[in-house]
């Protein structure tokens, strides 16, 4: 019986499994009634994977049931696990290690990987390149070729919910996704963002691609659908929301042009209608006590005594006490019918009962005071409220109260050009 395992192996008397011991006992029972010398040899040693000794392994398409079944050993076999320094079993039934990568249980081979994730059993950040296994010694059946595992990536088909880091474009982010592996698949539209583990959605929030999580833009910033970033908000005065503003330095046309230029700046936003004026630090509304916003001081003011706010000039002007009588000589109607000027004159007098005609010595009201007109600008333009002369090639007609061309056509006058031609100012 010294030749019958495990009794033939005095150094390893407990290396057999319960089923192997049963087989041994059955062999002994069969040998007892026989005569002769038993010839059974020692147990055959076979290697098995030591998955507890090596952490860098992946199923690679193999099922847990298949892996478990590989640990069953037959009669007269010792199933010894590979040592921890070479914990994995190759297709050639030798113990190997897989430095710089991971062990594929399905193919029984090493796969190179610069950054293997033990938790997800995936290779992140590098292209997976299979490493050829050691030459097999006459394998009975070649292992089947399995496709590389699927790697999910963020879906950029509708990128309006992506939050990119500063200075990164959508194109560069899309290009970076192609480096995640070979067998790439975009997350579905319902859960378009890959957080490193699974595909998720971000209802009412943005997906920050740098930290792979959902978040919102910080305060004082707003999301840009063109750059896919949170940009600082640049407020500017909303001139279209409130007309009660004043400037003695910049003209209304220039202010409107400035508002249009500010609106074109990335991240620009007009102050809301409830607080339309931008002081340089906040959007405000002017109270009734100081109802006018001054662009000269970026503050709310009121007009001084004896002055009123003019929507035409956007300034505080002297309260009108006088107006030009339409019976005054040398009036230029400026292309408007006389009846229209009379309609304006009567309505102005009705709305402002305190008005009186300018005296005959200074018959013309220029918006501030009564003046007279003398050569070289002897005529008064009702349109421009300024003294003018008829342009060269035209002459004044008292019957139609206009400057007429040689053919009798009305020629409207520009007071500035007329004064320059007369040499009143250069």
SVG drawing of the C-alpha trace seen along z (x, -y; Angstrom):
<svg xmlns="http://www.w3.org/2000/svg" viewBox="-56 -145 64 158">
<polyline fill="none" stroke="black" stroke-width="0.4" points="0.0,0.0 3.0,-2.3 2.7,-2.7 -1.0,-3.9 -1.5,-7.7 -1.6,-9.6 0.3,-7.0 3.1,-7.0 3.7,-10.7 4.9,-11.1 5.7,-14.8 2.1,-15.9 -0.4,-13.7 -3.3,-16.2 -3.1,-17.6 -6.1,-15.5 -9.7,-16.7 -12.5,-14.7 -13.5,-13.2 -9.9,-12.1 -9.7,-10.5 -12.9,-8.7 -11.4,-7.5 -8.3,-6.3 -10.4,-4.4 -12.4,-2.8 -9.1,-1.7 -7.9,-0.2 -11.2,1.7 -10.8,3.1 -7.2,4.1 -7.9,5.8 -9.4,9.0 -6.8,9.2 -3.4,10.6 -0.3,8.9 1.3,5.4 -0.6,2.2 0.9,0.2 -1.0,-3.2 1.4,-6.2 1.5,-9.4 -1.2,-12.1 -0.7,-14.2 0.0,-17.9 -2.0,-20.5 -1.8,-24.2 -4.8,-26.5 -5.3,-30.3 -4.5,-32.2 -7.0,-35.0 -6.6,-36.1 -2.9,-36.5 -3.2,-38.8 -5.7,-41.7 -5.1,-42.8 -7.4,-40.4 -10.7,-40.6 -13.3,-38.1 -12.8,-39.2 -16.1,-37.6 -15.9,-34.5 -18.7,-33.8 -18.3,-33.3 -19.7,-29.7 -17.1,-28.9 -14.3,-30.2 -15.6,-28.2 -15.8,-24.9 -12.2,-25.2 -11.2,-24.5 -12.6,-20.9 -9.9,-18.3 -10.0,-14.6 -8.8,-11.5 -5.2,-11.2 -4.8,-15.1 -3.5,-17.7 -5.0,-21.1 -2.3,-23.5 -2.8,-27.3 -0.1,-29.3 2.2,-31.3 1.4,-35.0 4.4,-36.2 3.1,-34.3 -0.6,-34.0 -2.1,-33.4 -2.4,-30.2 -1.4,-30.5 -3.0,-28.5 0.3,-26.4 -0.5,-25.4 2.3,-27.5 2.1,-30.1 2.7,-33.6 2.4,-37.3 1.0,-40.2 3.1,-43.4 2.0,-46.5 -1.4,-45.2 -4.0,-42.6 -4.8,-38.9 -7.8,-37.9 -9.5,-34.9 -11.3,-34.1 -8.2,-34.0 -5.7,-32.9 -3.4,-35.6 -1.9,-39.0 -3.2,-42.3 -1.1,-45.5 -2.8,-48.5 -1.2,-51.7 -4.1,-52.4 -6.1,-49.3 -9.1,-49.9 -9.4,-46.9 -12.9,-48.0 -14.5,-48.2 -12.1,-45.7 -11.6,-48.1 -8.6,-49.8 -8.9,-53.6 -6.9,-56.3 -4.9,-54.1 -5.4,-52.0 -5.7,-48.3 -3.1,-46.2 -3.3,-42.5 0.0,-40.8 0.6,-37.5 0.5,-34.6 3.5,-32.4 3.8,-29.7 1.3,-26.9 2.6,-23.4 0.3,-21.7 -3.0,-23.1 -5.8,-20.8 -8.3,-23.5 -7.3,-27.1 -9.2,-29.6 -11.9,-31.6 -11.1,-35.2 -13.3,-37.6 -13.9,-41.2 -12.5,-43.9 -14.9,-45.0 -17.3,-47.9 -16.2,-51.2 -19.0,-53.8 -18.2,-57.5 -20.3,-60.7 -22.8,-61.4 -22.0,-64.7 -24.8,-64.6 -26.7,-67.3 -23.9,-69.2 -25.9,-72.0 -25.8,-70.3 -22.0,-69.8 -19.8,-72.0 -16.3,-72.3 -13.3,-73.6 -11.8,-77.0 -10.1,-77.2 -11.4,-73.8 -13.6,-73.7 -16.3,-71.1 -14.1,-69.8 -11.1,-69.2 -13.3,-67.4 -14.8,-65.2 -11.4,-64.3 -10.2,-63.3 -13.0,-60.8 -11.5,-58.7 -8.5,-57.9 -10.6,-56.0 -10.3,-52.7 -11.3,-50.8 -14.7,-49.4 -16.4,-52.7 -20.1,-53.3 -21.9,-56.5 -24.3,-56.6 -28.0,-56.7 -29.8,-60.0 -31.8,-59.4 -28.7,-59.1 -26.1,-60.8 -23.2,-61.4 -20.6,-58.8 -19.3,-59.4 -16.6,-56.7 -18.8,-53.9 -22.2,-54.2 -24.3,-56.4 -26.3,-59.1 -28.5,-62.2 -28.4,-65.6 -32.0,-67.0 -31.9,-70.7 -28.1,-70.7 -24.9,-70.6 -22.4,-67.8 -18.9,-68.9 -16.6,-66.8 -13.6,-67.5 -14.9,-65.9 -17.6,-63.8 -20.5,-64.9 -23.6,-67.1 -23.5,-70.8 -24.9,-74.3 -23.1,-77.5 -21.9,-79.6 -23.6,-82.8 -22.8,-85.9 -22.2,-83.6 -24.4,-82.2 -24.2,-79.2 -23.1,-79.9 -24.7,-77.6 -21.9,-78.6 -18.8,-77.9 -20.4,-75.4 -18.9,-77.2 -20.1,-79.3 -19.2,-82.9 -19.2,-86.0 -22.2,-88.2 -21.4,-91.7 -24.4,-93.9 -25.2,-97.2 -27.9,-99.8 -31.1,-98.9 -32.0,-102.1 -35.0,-100.6 -36.6,-99.8 -36.6,-103.3 -36.3,-106.7 -35.6,-108.8 -31.9,-109.2 -29.6,-112.2 -26.2,-112.9 -24.6,-116.2 -21.4,-114.6 -22.5,-111.8 -25.3,-112.1 -28.3,-109.8 -27.2,-108.3 -23.8,-107.5 -25.3,-105.9 -27.6,-103.7 -24.5,-102.7 -22.7,-101.8 -25.6,-99.7 -25.5,-97.8 -21.7,-97.2 -22.1,-96.0 -24.8,-93.6 -22.4,-92.0 -19.8,-91.1 -19.7,-87.5 -21.6,-87.0 -23.3,-90.5 -26.8,-90.9 -29.0,-94.0 -30.2,-95.0 -33.8,-93.8 -36.6,-96.3 -37.3,-96.5 -33.8,-97.8 -32.7,-99.1 -29.6,-101.3 -26.1,-100.0 -24.0,-102.0 -20.8,-100.0 -21.4,-97.7 -25.1,-96.9 -28.4,-97.4 -30.7,-100.0 -34.0,-101.9 -34.2,-105.6 -36.7,-106.6 -39.4,-109.3 -37.4,-111.9 -34.5,-111.6 -36.1,-110.0 -33.4,-110.6 -30.3,-108.4 -27.3,-110.5 -24.6,-108.9 -22.3,-111.7 -22.2,-110.6 -23.7,-107.0 -26.3,-108.1 -29.9,-109.2 -30.6,-113.0 -33.4,-115.5 -33.6,-118.6 -32.8,-121.9 -35.2,-124.7 -36.6,-126.4 -35.6,-123.5 -37.5,-120.5 -36.5,-117.1 -36.5,-117.0 -37.2,-113.6 -35.9,-115.1 -32.5,-116.2 -32.3,-114.0 -31.2,-116.9 -32.6,-119.3 -33.6,-122.5 -35.0,-125.8 -38.8,-125.6 -40.3,-127.1 -42.0,-130.5 -42.0,-131.8 -42.6,-130.6 -42.2,-132.0 -45.1,-133.8 -46.0,-132.5 -46.6,-136.1 -42.9,-136.9 -40.9,-137.9 -38.3,-135.8 -39.5,-132.4 -38.4,-129.2 -40.9,-126.4 -38.3,-123.7 -40.6,-121.7 -43.6,-121.4 -46.9,-123.0 -47.8,-126.3 -51.0,-124.7 -49.0,-122.0 -46.9,-124.6 -50.1,-126.4 -51.5,-123.2 -48.3,-122.8 -48.4,-126.5 -52.1,-126.3 -51.6,-122.9 -48.4,-124.1 -50.2,-127.2 -53.2,-125.1 -50.9,-122.7 -48.8,-125.5 -51.1,-128.5 -48.1,-130.4 -46.5,-130.8 -46.2,-134.1 -44.9,-135.2 -41.4,-136.5 -41.2,-140.3 -40.8,-141.9 -37.2,-143.0 -36.2,-139.3 -39.1,-137.4 -37.6,-133.9 -37.5,-131.3 -34.5,-129.0 -35.6,-126.6 -34.0,-128.5 -34.6,-132.2 -35.9,-134.7 -33.3,-135.9 -33.1,-138.0 -31.5,-137.0 -29.4,-139.4 -27.1,-139.0 -25.3,-136.9 -28.0,-134.6 -31.2,-136.7 -33.8,-133.9 -35.1,-131.7 -35.6,-128.0 -38.6,-126.7 -37.4,-123.2 -33.9,-123.7 -34.7,-126.8 -31.7,-128.5 -30.7,-131.5 -29.8,-130.5 -29.2,-131.9 -30.3,-130.3 -27.7,-128.1 -25.9,-129.3 -28.1,-129.0 -31.3,-129.5 -33.2,-132.6 -35.8,-133.3 -39.5,-133.5 -41.7,-135.3 -44.8,-134.0 -44.0,-130.4 -41.6,-131.0 -38.9,-128.8 -35.6,-128.9 -36.3,-128.1 -34.1,-127.0 -34.0,-128.7 -36.6,-126.2 -38.9,-127.1 -38.3,-124.0 -38.1,-124.1 -34.5,-123.4 -34.3,-122.4 -31.4,-124.1 -28.9,-122.6 -28.1,-125.3 -24.6,-124.0 -23.6,-124.0 -25.2,-127.4 -23.4,-129.0 -20.1,-127.4 -20.6,-128.8 -21.3,-132.2 -18.0,-132.0 -19.7,-132.3 -17.6,-129.4 -15.0,-127.2"/>
</svg>
